[in-house]
Amino acid sequence: MNTYTQEELSEALRAIDSIIHKCEKAQEKFTEGIPQHTLLRRRLKAMYISQALIKETIEKEVRE
């Protein structure tokens, strides 16, 4: 498995937080049910999962 430094994980988390914010704002512009809205909803779900996994990894490393 890949090993990332604490700095790399923190930087990735900041980028994902930014992507989430931008996608949430963009999603407001689209009507629910159209392909763009669905695509953004799926991207957001992937970003939330990524965010959670990175946070979990950071917390795990802090405990060790």
C-alpha positions in Angstrom: 0.0 0.0 0.0 1.2 3.5 -0.7 2.5 5.5 2.2 1.9 9.3 2.3 3.4 11.8 4.6 1.2 13.8 7.0 1.9 16.9 4.9 0.7 15.2 1.7 -2.4 14.0 3.4 -3.2 17.4 4.8 -2.6 19.0 1.4 -4.9 16.4 -0.3 -7.6 17.1 2.3 -7.5 20.8 1.6 -7.8 20.1 -2.1 -10.8 17.8 -1.5 -12.5 20.3 0.8 -12.1 22.9 -2.0 -13.5 20.5 -4.6 -16.5 19.7 -2.3 -17.3 23.4 -1.8 -17.1 24.1 -5.5 -19.3 21.1 -6.4 -21.9 22.0 -3.8 -22.1 25.5 -5.2 -22.3 24.3 -8.8 -25.0 21.7 -7.9 -27.3 24.5 -6.8 -27.4 25.8 -10.3 -28.7 22.6 -11.8 -32.2 21.2 -11.6 -32.5 17.9 -9.8 -32.8 15.0 -12.3 -30.7 16.4 -15.1 -27.5 14.7 -16.0 -25.3 17.5 -14.7 -26.9 17.4 -11.3 -26.6 13.6 -11.1 -23.0 13.8 -12.1 -22.2 16.4 -9.4 -24.1 14.3 -6.8 -22.0 11.3 -7.7 -18.7 13.3 -7.6 -19.7 14.8 -4.2 -20.3 11.3 -2.9 -16.8 10.2 -4.1 -15.3 13.3 -2.5 -17.0 12.7 0.8 -15.7 9.2 0.9 -12.2 10.4 0.0 -12.4 13.1 2.7 -13.5 10.5 5.3 -10.7 8.1 4.4 -8.0 10.7 4.5 -9.3 12.1 7.9 -9.3 8.5 9.2 -5.7 7.9 8.0 -4.5 11.2 9.6 -6.2 10.4 12.9 -4.8 6.9 12.9 -1.3 8.2 12.4 -1.7 10.7 15.1 -2.7 7.9 17.6 0.4 5.9 16.7 
